[in-house]
Amino acid sequence: MPRKTKLIFNPIANLGRAWSVASSLRPIVNELGGADWAGTVFPTHATELARQAGEDGYEMVVAMGGDGTIHEVVNGLMQLPPERRPRLGVVPVGSGNDFAYAIGISPRPEEAMRQALTGTPKPMDIGSVCDEHGNKEYWNNTIGVGFDTVVTIHSRKVPVFQGFAVYFIAVLETIAFNYETFNLKVQTDQDAWDESMLMLVMCNGKREGGGFLVAPQASTDDGVLSYTGVSTISVPRMLATIPYFLNGTADKLKYVRSGSFRRMALTADRGLHVHLDGEVWAGLASNVKSLTIEIIPSALETVV
């Protein structure tokens, strides 16, 4: 275990259920050498805490929460010069926990904490995104444009359920109430196309939404990003497509486009709905029509 560890914890992750999990993990943390705990109290607080941890000389930051907490921590670490970035550990206690899945972290918090504090460091790629208004942010798992962002918005209104069920219900609500398409021009370092689309997901990790395998071939340390897009299709066909995303075989469908890239520039004919790692970046009233997405190879060390 590194000499100096900061554990950044989101107490309201998974509708507040994370609080009791954190209490149960304290004995494990103490057994493995201890850590300084810091709880988040407002949006982007984890970003500030992670950046400050690096400035204070911490050698490791453990993000304990959902994918949103990890996203914020990553953005804080990326604000530091490479030589000052602490290693990243992950303890998933959120609803989707898709990034933890991507890097092989146990879904059981007790095992994940032991992995974070005793595991092996490994280089990890990070993605960046910038819009035409100059807004820039980093992301570590997926960035979604279109349908899956609206799913994310609907998922915030499903308080009774947890985990994958939240996102599955949100998918059905999006199909019923917000089935929208957009014309998209895309240019990557590998290919280009101009097409009417329902959604486009750029991936560093393999899945999103707690179980939708949008890019089963993706890897967080291969130096490239993956993408998967769905062309404009009917509602019945979209319903029939869901099982393919659940078992990771959507790329076999003729209306699904997939590939890899290091840099992508895309422009749409209307405001895009965009999420970064499950956090809404451009919502239903978006004025974002252009994005530039790039990979930063081996930007962080993560403990796996």
Summary of the structure (lengths in Angstrom):
residues: 304
radius of gyration: 18.6
end to end distance: 12.8
largest distance: 55.9
contacts: 1087
relative contact order: 0.16
helix: 31%
strand: 34%
